[in-house]
Amino acid sequence: MIIARMLVLAFGAAFLWTAGHPAFAKDDKPKVPPVSVERTDGGEPVLVHEGEASFYSGKFHGRKTANGETMNQNKPTAASRVLPLGTKATVTNQENGKSVDVIVNDRGPFVDGRVIDLSKTAAQKLDMIEDGTAPVRVEAKPSEQPSEAVKEKVETKAEQTAKTGDSATASAGASSRQAGNSGGDTVSHAGSGK
């Protein structure tokens, strides 16, 4: 009986040591490059997110996105972990200068270094289908948003980001909850396979 108790205590101590030890720490959260705020000549804040873009695989066509829409590979849509749902953003391929305007209707991608997952149509306009990924610059201006509600969310995100330097993951969840979503990923999983 005493030996059994000693074994339980020993295993418990070993578990606690490994759980708190940095060598055994597990951080499942993908690393996302920080969001920044730049200003136009007129002083308007512009949310800027630079990193790698990927595109949805065909298996996601027809599935629900985080905002409740059906994923349509033929529309210029995207998934972002940091931009409010409904945001109109301009995505520019930094290798060739090609740009496309997309509407953020989903959450993701959940891969280190990735900042946006694009529909196939949007990826084709950036000429990134063959490579599967591309370095991009994503820009969202409050004045270019499709509705007053989204404009306010983008302005708020820009204010928060400017104050804290980068509130990427904290306010993305808040924005999706404001839109009536849990903030969790419904569809997007870096469909390029890279």
Secondary structure, DSSP 8 states (H G I E B T S, - for coil): -HHHHHHHHHHHHHHHHHHHSGGG----S-----EEEEE-TT--EEEEEEEEEEE--GGGTTSB-TTS-B--TTS-EEE-SSS-TT-EEEEEETTT--EEEEEEEE----STTEEEEE-HHHHHHTT-TTTSEEEEEEEE-GGG-SSHHHHHHHHHHHHHHHHHS--HHHHHHHHHHHTTS-S--SS-S-TT--
